[in-house]
Amino acid sequence: MRVHSHDSSAEELTSEIVRYAIERVRLDPPPLDGPLTPEELRRLAGDTITEQGIGGREAMRIYEEVLAPACISVDHPKHLSFVPTAPTEAAVLFDLVVGASSICATSWLEGAGAIFAENEALRWIADLAGLPARTGGTFVSGGTAGNLSALVAARWEWRRRTSPDNDRRRGLIVAGDSAHSSVAQAAQVLDADVVDVPTESSGTMRGEALAATLAELPSTERQRLFAVIATAGTTNSGSIDELDAVADAAAEHDTWLHVDAAYGGAALVAPSARRAFVGIERADSLIVDPHKWLFAPFDACALLYRDPSIARSAHTQHAGYLDVLHSGDPATEPWNASDYAHHLTRRARGLPFWFSLATYGTAAYADAVETTLRVTRAAAQMLTDAPHTELLFEPQLSIVLFRRTGWRPADYQRWSDRELAAGRAFVTPTSWHGEVLLRLCIVNPSTTTEHIAEIIESLDGDG
């Protein structure tokens, strides 16, 4: 049964939706907007789910006038908190196509064309990282899902290669103490333990520190080790672990190396940053989130495996109704995207990224990332020069940590709240080694040095 709006034709509703989408994607800049309380939203929106329905046009009006303005625009050029995104016009509009196309991208049988295109985009990322031709994977929702799925494959391979007793043994992961919070979450889901490696003041894990941590593990603990995690662009500071030396230490212990490049991996496309990633080509698994710094809409994480057959063995689901999807012969097995992560049903979330790459070309991506890196370097210099701010350390990628001299935590929060309420900027405090300070994450090519200067100037006053 098709459900149609009761107060307008499907064509009119389509026109309303497309009009809004086109107008929204072309706003330059978009409004920053901000959250409302549940009580405010209830008063403004009224009852939206009713027995007879309110009609598509009214639902669209409520979204446009009430709900959308209560969401912060992640593509605003002065949205510099967390890791924002700045999807291209082509990617956003093609996301409408993906939704309208009713594609299930679970298996090759159902979504061959979509999976083929997604694999083209995955291959581009694999080539940037220098991974071998057999590398492959899938798109998942984000870095948390990507890290978990990679670690499931790593643990499966550890158990396959080692003692049968390990099928019942709790595994062990080693990672830098600045690794993403999803690593601890994945360990919790996997019922595994995590050993933290001390990192430098900038958050970088050195190979020497990793080697020392591994050497200090008792033999019984080393037997539990199934993965070493390196981070190529930590979320809080943008630091990159010493990848080549980390890979050496992992190889010495014959251990799976997973590289979390969810944020930082985008910089592989920028010639000025490429040298910082030496060693990434040695990863057994790798994640990069195009929705962070490769201008795709939420949600899309590229998950890649050096040897996809390991991931397929770890993740393939078996059921009578799924037998038709599997030939039984790995040489002729179709590329079912569901076989490479902890999912089954999936949307073709990599297609908007593929469409954008195909539309603009990879050179445009390199230029856009280089633009954000130049703005970041300029921001670091301006923060150094300003009398009321102190840069913590030179940024490796596009994240800048700094303090406003003389401020206490409450001052930072008051300033942040005031800037958001005024629609000027969204910059939230963070903590670094117990100190509250400020962080800028610059991934939007529309962010300019003038925007940064405005933020710095606004800090020259009472919190």
Buried (B, 14 or more C-beta within 10 A) or exposed (E): EEEEBEEBEEEEBEEBBEEBBEEBBEEEBBEBBBEBEEEEBEEBBEEBEEEEBBBBBBBBEBBBEBBBBBEBBBBBBBBBBBBBBBBBBBBBBBBBEBEEBEBBBBBBEBBEEBBEBBBEBBBBBBEBBBBEEEBBBBBBBBBBBBBBBBBBBBBBBBBEEBEEEBEEBEBBBBBBEBBBEBBBEBBEBBEBBBBBBEBBEBBBBBBEBBBEBBEEBEEEBBBBBBBBBBBBBBBBBBBBBBBBBBBBBBEEBEBBBBBBBBBBBBBBBBEEBBEBBBBBBBBBBBBBBBBBBBBBBBBBBBBBBBBBEBBBBBBBBEEEEBEEBBEEEEEEBEBBBBBBBBBBEBBBBBBBBBBBBBBBEEEBBBBBBBBBBBBBBBBBBBBEEBEBBBBBBEBBBBBBBBBBEEBEEEBBBBBBEEBBEEBBBBBBBBEBEEEBBBBBBBBBBBBBBEBBBBBBEBBEEEB
